[in-house]
Amino acid sequence: MGMGLFLARKILGLHGLQVTIGNTEDGVRVAVERTAAAYRTHSS
């Protein structure tokens, strides 16, 4: 994993997101999804 992908994963993780990268027949697929922790709400 290159430095750019490393930083992208770290930054997205701080925002409750996860990046998945994989090869396809047509090229590369990049998906960004919310993690389970991103769905939590905070009570006061």
JOMOCOR-V584661 format. One record per residue. N is the residue number from 1. SS is DSSP state (2 for helix, 1 for strand, 0 for the rest). PHI is phi in whole degrees, 0 to 359 (999 if undefined). Layout:
n->N ss->SS phi->PHI
n->N ss->SS phi->PHI
This chain:
n->1 ss->0 phi->999
n->2 ss->0 phi->281
n->3 ss->2 phi->299
n->4 ss->2 phi->298
n->5 ss->2 phi->292
n->6 ss->2 phi->300
n->7 ss->2 phi->294
n->8 ss->2 phi->299
n->9 ss->2 phi->298
n->10 ss->2 phi->297
n->11 ss->2 phi->294
n->12 ss->2 phi->297
n->13 ss->2 phi->299
n->14 ss->2 phi->295
n->15 ss->0 phi->259
n->16 ss->0 phi->75
n->17 ss->1 phi->240
n->18 ss->1 phi->229
n->19 ss->1 phi->250
n->20 ss->1 phi->236
n->21 ss->1 phi->234
n->22 ss->1 phi->208
n->23 ss->1 phi->276
n->24 ss->0 phi->232
n->25 ss->0 phi->296
n->26 ss->0 phi->267
n->27 ss->0 phi->153
n->28 ss->1 phi->238
n->29 ss->1 phi->246
n->30 ss->1 phi->240
n->31 ss->1 phi->236
n->32 ss->1 phi->243
n->33 ss->1 phi->228
n->34 ss->1 phi->286
n->35 ss->0 phi->272
n->36 ss->2 phi->301
n->37 ss->2 phi->296
n->38 ss->2 phi->289
n->39 ss->2 phi->273
n->40 ss->0 phi->290
n->41 ss->0 phi->247
n->42 ss->0 phi->255
n->43 ss->0 phi->261
n->44 ss->0 phi->268
